[in-house]
Amino acid sequence: MGLIISISIFILAIIVNQSMIVGQTTAESVLDFPKSDIQDLRSEIFRMRMAEVDQNPVIEDIQIISLIRKSAIVYIDNTSEILIIHYNNGVTSYNETIRF
Amino acid sequence: MVNESGILYTIEGLSASILMITTAYLVVSTTMVFTPGDSHIIDMQLEQIGNDALAVMDTPVSYNALSPLESSIKDNDPNAFRSRFLQYINTVKPGSTIGSDKIKFFSEVFYRKGDRIESYPFADSGDVYTGREHMVKVSRMVFIRDASIISALGPDNRPQSLLIEVTLWRE
């Protein structure tokens, strides 16, 4: 009886001990995933596409700013029938193709 | 006399000794002290607050209007940006007596000129920075249709995409 109780206390102590590491790795993986970067990129491209402006300089803005400030390679292919977005920041890669 | 009542006694003794030695080994070997700051949970929450506030500010209030973020950058109005952004990130509960949160920020706008990226400083929350806490950097791309006012600060006078980078920390 005493043996059973002591073994169960031991297992609970291991669970408490490992819980801080679990919390840290979960928070780190949330920080590493570029969810807001990808959402921001898509909203910027759609806003640009709906504006009546010359789009090639704006696409180059987006590609060079993403490369230098956010360390992410972005490729955008934008014509009236197809929109291709490719994003890769070294850890996460995102591809999207839309045909109109 | 040989009988079986000693077997369980011996086995209990052996397993108790193994338990004690393993516990002592675990206690001695895992001597890393984890503080709540090490777990990055607070940093993740602060980054989420910053990203959400910028996303809300970049939403137009009515159809075909400019978003508050775009108009404050286009007209080069750091005070409008500062008051709105501080209101979004520091409000704990509207009308509460608890007061507000104490997040401060500093922001910069990056633009492309030819092949290079240059920047100019934008709004900040004033005050003195003590720099005690961790900081988080959030950013948002802003599409500017009319760059005539900000072209005095460096960007080309054409419709372009800028990046606003905001550094946040809790004072």
Interface residues (C-beta under 8 A of the other chain):
Chain A: L3 S6 I7 F10 A13 I14 N17 M20 I21 G23 Q24 A27 E28 V30 L31 S36 D37 Q39 D40 L41 S43 E44 R47 M48 A51 V53 D54 P57 V58 E60 D61 I62 I64 I65 I68 R69 K70
Chain B: E12 S15 A16 L19 T22 T23 L26 T30 F34 D38 S39 H40 I41 D43 M44 E47 N51 A55 D58 F110 Y111 R112 D115 I117 V138 S139 R140 M141 F143 R145 R158 P159 Q160 S161 L162 L163 E165
